[in-house]
Amino acid sequence: MTLQAEGRIESAAGHNVSYSTPSPPPLSGNASAYRVSVIGLLALVVLSPVGLIVYQSFLSGPFFSPRAKIGLDAYSYVFTDPAFYKALGTTTLFAVGMVAIAVPLGGLLAFLITRTDIKFKRSLEILVLVPMFISSIVLAFGYTVSVGPMGFVSLALRNVLGFVPWNIYSLSGMIVIAGLSHVPHVYLYVSAAMRNLPSDLEEAARTSGASIWQVSRDVTLPLVLPALIFAAALNLLLGFEIFGIPLILGDPSGVMVLTTYMYKLTTLFGAPTYQLMAVVAVVLMLITLPLVWMQRRLLRNARRYAALGGKGSRVSTLKLGRSGQIFALSIIGVWLFVSVVLPISGITIRAFVDAWGEGVNLLERLTFANFEQILGVPSLVRGIINTLLLAVIGGAIAVGIYLAVGLAGHRNHGLSNTVLDYIVLLPRALPGLVIGLAFMWLFLFVPFLTPLRLTLAGLFIAYLVVGLSYGLRLLQGTLLQVSPELEESARTTGATIGRTWRDIVIPIVRPGIAGSWVLIMIIFLREYATGVYLMSAGTEVIGSLMISLLSAGAMNTIAALALISIILTGAGLTLALRLGARIHD
């Protein structure tokens, strides 16, 4: 996620802005020791669970079993299992299909909102991002009760047409829904690139008689191609990691991707098959790590490319005209209806009725019983409270930790910063489901960490790693709002690097830190997969509760929890905007 705290903090393709300034005085020994300590501690927290996954994959049984031996038995089973290859092929088709939908549509929305005089621009900029803040499992459930076989839209169409013209419980249905819901990820990067482009070439093309669509194809598209390629790589990565949509929409019809295949391996033989799950996790890492490396390369190249735009170029919007306005607003309106209105309205309606299906008069079934039932179940109440605690308090603690890590790499262009960068990016290559599983094993494997397994502290550590790359990017960008001259002046007068950070950098970026806290809070609110394997009595969160309730068919309770999740996320987004978090440069 690249929403940013107050101020202009990222380049056209989402990379941190760099300054060309004289080098500050060399770091003191204390500052160097601080950086080494931060990198070492971070490496320990990130690499330990990853190393345990790799170790477990080479055992013949769970690592805690005295009969487990080192070997390739687990790899042999997985690599000879036809279901694995089917899941791998499905995952590839799913990820590529998602990119094929999200990238063109996200690029088109970015062009219409940033480069034209479309009406209601400020409101549209916020609405376009809404699906990104709602967890995929909530969105998937919303689609089942709106356009699923018994969804209210599907039933209405069946009454008119005699049949339902779609099937969301299929690979194609999963691809369409995932592609539409990931449009905001493309929009963020491409819109940032488009805002920084000079409009001279576009205006020249318009003056020569080119239509607005010819301008977008022949002029704007080539200029923002690096950002589009980066967005495609990001969505390809997300396609391999996604869990909620395939679980909700694919599982009923037997469609499996790698994440749901791994989830199904949990009790394949009536006991935890940790070694098989570890092999799948290793495969996911081997697939996604190159994508993460590619993102880093693309960001570096995009930063150089963005400089071609020059500074001080005049930026103006293209005139759509009356018919163009209607057409543009219709495109965005249809996407918003399908991607936002349908799932959220489905969840809202389902949460306030006690029956659902063909022939049911929903107006006669309105009730608050679903929410009353939640209040009567201690584990569900704990789940809501824990979600808030992890988001609000955990988010605040996470900001402090991310800030400490960000300061370790602040204006540091040496080898240590490269090492730090790759350590931070590593969790980005791991699905939340895998990170949660890895920390569960870590807590079982290391005796003095075992007490953490049944506490919110253990879940918070996993959340901390999941949000590491997002949170650090937010804080790094916020730190770069500080003029280098201020830091250099303080260093020149004899202030230590620590004193400079404490007295100059942190006070200046305090508003941005507050905005970053709320954005990290939203990330923690929407996280669901990490808690699946770490959930126990006392560590429930809304997302993992929904997954556990799904197998029991408790749809009324799931709907109520999903609506509560949406309300909490909406409140967090509202607070973020009030604190100055921005959706563009």
N, C-alpha and C positions, 0 to 999 in steps of 0.2 A: 504494500500500500504506500502510495507516495503523496498522500495529503500532507500538507506541511503546516507548520506553526506560523505565527505571524511574520510577514515579511517575504521578500523574494529570496528563496534559498536554493533553488535548483535550476539547472540549465534547461535548454530546450528539450532535451531527451530525458529529463529526470535526474541528471547527475548533479552532484554538488558543484556549486559555482566556485571557481578557483580565481585567485587574485595574483596578479603579477607585481610583486613588491620586493623590496630588498630583503635579504635574509636576516632574521632576528639574531640576536646574540646566541651563541651555542648553549645548549641545554646544560643545566647543572647536573651533577651526579645524582642528586635526589630525584630530579625529574626523570632521568634515564632509568633509575631503579624503579620508579613508579610505573613507567611504561612496561618494563620487563615483568614486573609483578602482575600487572593487569593482564598482560598477554598470557602469562603462565597460568593464572587462575582461570581465565576464560577458556584456554585450551583444555584445562583439566575438566571443566564443567561440560564442555561441548564434546570433546573427544572421548571421554570415558564411556558414555552410553553408546557412542558409535563403535568403539572398540569392542564393547561387550556384545553388540549385535554380530559383528564379524566373528568373534570367538564362538558364540553360540551356534553360528551356522556350520561350524566344523565339528560339532559334537553329534553323537548318535542319539542323544536324549537331552532332556532339560539339564542345564548346567548344575543344578543342585542334586541331580540323581547320582548316586555312587556308581551306577552301572554305565554312565555316559562315557563314551570313549571318543578320542579324536579320530576323525575320518571324513569321508565324503558321502556318507550314507544319505544325509539330508539333501545334498545337491543331486545325488543320483535319483532320489524319489521325485523331487520337484521337476528335474529336467527330463524325466521320462513320463511325467503326468500329462496326458492330453489336455486336461482342464487348465493347466498352467499356460500352455501355448495358446489355447483359445482365449484365456483372459488377457494374455499379452497382446494378441492381435486385436481384441476388442478395445483394449486400452489405447492402442495406437490409433485405431479408427476414431475412437471417441475424442482423443486429444486433437487430432488433425481436423476432424469435423468441427469441433468447438472453435478452433482457430479460424477456419474458413468462414464461420458465421460472425464471430466477435470482431475480427480485425476490420473487414470492410465496413461493417455497420458502425463500429466505434470510430473509425476514421471519418465516415460520413457525418456522424453527429458532431464530431469535433470541428469539422469544417463549417457546418451550418451554424454552430453556436459561437465559434471564435472568429470566423472570417466574413460573416455576413451580418446584415442589420436585422436579423430575425427578432421578432417581438418576444417579450417575456424572458429575455436572455438570463437575467440574474436568477430567476426562479428555476429555469430549465437547468442551469449549471448545477444546482443542488439536487433536483429531482433525478437527473441522469445518474447520479452516484449512489442512489438509495440501494439498489440491489447488492452493491459491494459491501454494505454494512450489515447485511442480513446473512446469517449463516446458511450454507447450502442445504442443510437438512430442514431448516424452517421453510425455505423457498420450495423445496421439493414437496414437503407436506402440503403447502399452500396450493400447489398445482394439482395434487391428487384430489383435493376437495373442491376445486373449481373446474378443472378440465379433465379429471380422471373419469373412469367409466361411470361412476355415480356422482360426478361433479355437477354442480348446479348449471353450469354452462352446457356441459355435455347432455344433460337430461333435457334442457330446453331445446337444443338442436335436434335431439332424437324425436321430440314431439313434433317438430316442424318437418325434418327431412326423413325421419324414419330410421336414421342411423347416425353414428358419431363418426365424423370424417377424420379422426386421428386416433392414435393409440400412444399415450405417453409412457406406457409400460413396455418400451421397446428401445433398441439402440438408437434408432432415429429420433424418437421422442426425447431420450436423454441428451442427445447431441444438440437438438434445437433448444431445449431449456437451458442447458449449460452454456451454449453459445450466447444466447440472449442475456443471461445473467452475468456474463463476464465482459460484456460490452464496456462497462465503466473502467475496467483495467486498461483497455485500449484507449478510451477517451482521455484518461488522465495524462498519459504520456504524449499522445498525439496533439492534444489541445495545448499542452505546454510548449511543444515545438512550434505549433502554428502561431501562437501569440507572439513569439519572438521573431517571426519572419517579417521582413519589410514588404510593403504592399505595392511597391513600384511596378514589379513585373506583372502582377495581377491586373493592376489598373491599365497598364500598357496593352495587355491582351484584350481587356474589355473595350478599350478605346478603338482597337482594330477590328472590332465586331464579333469577338468570340463570346459565346454564351457562358453563363456562370458555370455550367457543368463542364464545358471545354476548358475553362480556366482551372477548375479544380483538378481535372485529369492531366492537363499538359503543363501546368505551372506549379500548383501547390503540391500535388502528389510527389513529384521528384524531389522537392525541397524537404519534405518531411519523411522521406523513405527510411532514413536511419531509425527514426522513432517508431515507424510502423513495423520494421523488422524486429526491433527490441520488444515491442508489444506482442508480436507473434511468438517470439521465443518465450516470453513470460507466460503467455496463455498456454503454450505447449507444455511448459513445466507444470502449470496448475492442472492441466488436463490429466497428467499422469498421477497427480497427488490427490485428486478429488475423491471424496468418500461418501458424503451425504446423498448426493443425487443418485449415484449408482445403487446405493443401498436401498433407498426408498422406491425408486422407479425401475431399477433393473432386477432386483432380487425376486419380486413376485413372478417375473417371466423367465427367470433363470439366466439373465444376462449378467455376467461377472466381469469386473475389471480387476487389476492387480490388487488394489486395496481391499475390495470385498472378497477376493480369493484368499488373501492373507487372513482376513477376519474369519472366514469360514473354516480355516485350518485350526482354529483355536481348540476345538474338541473333536478333531477328525477321528481319533481312535479312542474316544471316551476319556481322554486325559489331555492336558495341555501339550501340544506339539510345538514347543518353542523352537526347536531346531528347524522345522519346516518354515515357520513364520520368519525366522531370521534369514533364511535363504531368500525368501521373497523380498524382505526388507533390503538385503544386499543388492538384489537385482534392481530394485527401485532406485537405490543410491547410484548404482553404476549408470542408470539411464539419465537421472536428473542432474548429477554432478557436471557432466559436460554442458548441459543446458545452462547451469549457473555460471560456469566459466565463460560460456558464449555471451551471456548477459553482461558480464564484467567487461569483456572485450568490446561489445557493442556500445556500452556506455562511454568507454574511453574514446572510441572513434566518433561517436555522436557529439561529444564535447568539442572535438576538433572541427567537425563539420559545422556545428552551430556558429562558430566564429566567422564563417563565411558571410553571415548575414550582415555583419558590420554593426556599428553602434550609431545611434542617432537617426536611423532610418524611420521615415514616417510610416505609421501603421494606420490604415483606414479600413473600413468594412465595405464589402461588396453589396450593392443594392439588389434586393431580391425582386422588388415589385409586388403588386398585389397577388398575382397568380403564384409567384415564387414563394411568397409568405405562406399562402394556403398549403402549397405542396410540402414545404419544409416542415411546417407545424404538424401536418398530417403524418409525415414520416415519424417524427419524434413522438407525436401523440399515440400512434399505434404501438410503437415500441414500449412506451411508458405503460400503456394499458396492459399489454401482454406480460411485461417484465415486472411491473410493480402492482398495478391495480388487481389483476387476477389472483396472484398468490396471496396478497395481503387481505383482500376481501374474502377469499375462500377461508383463510384462517379465522378471520373475525366472525364470519357467519357461523362456522363450525364450532367456535368456542362458546356460542350462546344458544345452542340447541342441544337437546338430549337425544335426538334421533336424526337419521340421515338416510336418504335413499329415494328410490323411485316411488312415487305416490305419497310421499311425506309432505304435509303442509308445514313449511318451516315456521310460518307465523304462529302456528298453534303449538310449536315445540320450543318456544323461546324460554330460556331459563338461566339462572345464575348458578345452578347446581354444580356445574363443572368446576367453577372457582371455589365453591364451598367445599367440594370434595378435596381439592388441593389443600385447603386450610386444615382439613381433618386428617391428613396423612403427614406425619412428622418428617419423613424422608423428603417429601416434595417441598415442604416449607424450608427445610435445611438447604435443599438444592437452590432455591431462590435466594436465600440469605447468603449462601456460599458464593453464588455467582456475583452478587453485589460486592461482597467482601473482596473477592479476588480482583474484580474490576476496579473498584474505587481505591481500596487500600493497597492491594497488590500492584495496581497500575502506578500508584504514587511511588512505591518502593522501587518498582521497575524503572521509572524515570530517573531516580537517583542513581541506580546501577548503570543504566545506559549512559547517563551523563558522565559518570566516572570513566567508562570505557571510551566515550567520545572524546573526552579531554586527553586521554592517552594517545589518541591519534590526531589530535587537533593540530593542523598546519604541519604535520609530520609527513614528509615525502620519502622517508628512508625505507630500508628493508623491513624494519619492524612494523611499519604501517602496512606494507604489503601482506605480511604474515597475519596481522590483525584483520585485514580486510577479508582474507580467505577463511579465517576462523569464523568470522561473523557470517559469511555467506554460506557456510556449510549447513547450518540448520535449515536454510532456505531450500536445500535439496531433499529434505526429509518431510514426508507428510506428518501432520500432527498425530495421526494414529501410530506411526512408527516411533515418534519421539516419546509419546506416552508409554508405549510398550517397552522401549529401551530404558526409560527411567524406572519402570516397575521392576525390570530385571536388575538394574543397578542397585535399587534399594534392597532387593533380595540377595544380591551377590556380595555386597559389602556389609559386613555385620553391623558396624556402627551407624550405618545409614538406614538400617531396617526399620527403626521406629518412625522414620519419615513417611513410609509407604502408606500409612493409614491416617495421615494428617493433611491439612490444607497446605502446610509448608512444602510438602513433597510435590503437590499439584502445582503450587506456585512456581517452584523451580523449573518444572517442565514447561509451564506457560512462559516463563522468563526466556527460555531457550527458543521456544516457538516464535516469540515476538522480537527476538534479538535483532534480526536484520532490518525489520520494519522500524523498530524503536530507535536503533542507532542511526538510521538514515534521517529520521526526523530530528534527532538531537544534533547530528553533525551539521545538517543544514541550518538549524537555528544558531549554532555556534558561529557559523560563517557570516552571520549578520554583523558581527562585531568587526569594525574596521581594523585591519592589521596595524595601522599606524598607532592606534591607541595601545595595543599590546606592546609594540616596539618601543613606544615612549616610556612605558612603565619599566620595561626591561633595561632600557638605556639608563634610567635613573637609579638602577640597582635593585629593583624589585625582583624577587625570585619568581620562577614560573608559577609556583603555587600561589604566591601572593597576587600575581597578575590575574590568575584564574578567579581567585576569591573576591578580589576588590573591583575588578573591571569586567571580566567576561561574564561571570554568572549574574551580577546585578543587571547588566544590560539585556541579557537574553531571558530574564525571568518571565516576562509575558509569553514568550515563545515556549518556555518550558511548561507553563500552565496549559497552553494549547496542546502541546505534545502529550501531556498527561491524559487529557480527555480522549485524544485519538488512540492512545495505547489502551485506555479503559474500554473503548469500543472494540478494539481487537480482542481483548480478553472476554468481553461480553459475548461476542459471536463465536468464540472458540468452542468446539464441541468434541472433536475427535480425540484430542489429547487426553481427556478424562475417561475415555471408555475403559481402558485397562487399569487406571488408577482409582476408579470409583470404588468406594467401600462405605460402610455405614459411618456417616459423618463427613465424607468428602464428595457428596453428590453435587453436581452442577446441572443447570437446566438442559444443556445439550446432551450430556451422557444419560440423563434420566429419560429423555425422549427416545434415545436409541434402545434403552432397556425396556421401555414401555411398548415399543413398537412390536416386539416379539409377543407381547401379551395381548396385543390388539386393543389397547386402551386408548382409542382414538379421541374420545372426549377429553381426557386428561392431557393428551399430547397437544390438542388444539389450544386448550387453555394455557399451557406452558409456552407454546409457540407465540401466542398473542402477548403474553407477559414479556417474552424475549424481545419482540418487536417494539413494545412500548419502552422498555429499558434502553434499547438501542436508539430509538428516536429521541429520547430524552438526552442521551449522551451526545448525539449529533447536534441537537439544538444547543447544548452547552458549549460544544466545540466551536460552533459558529459564533456564539456570543463572546467567547474568549479570544476570538480573532483568528482561529484556524481558517486557512484559505484553501480553496480547491484549485488554485492556479498560481502561477508566478506573479 
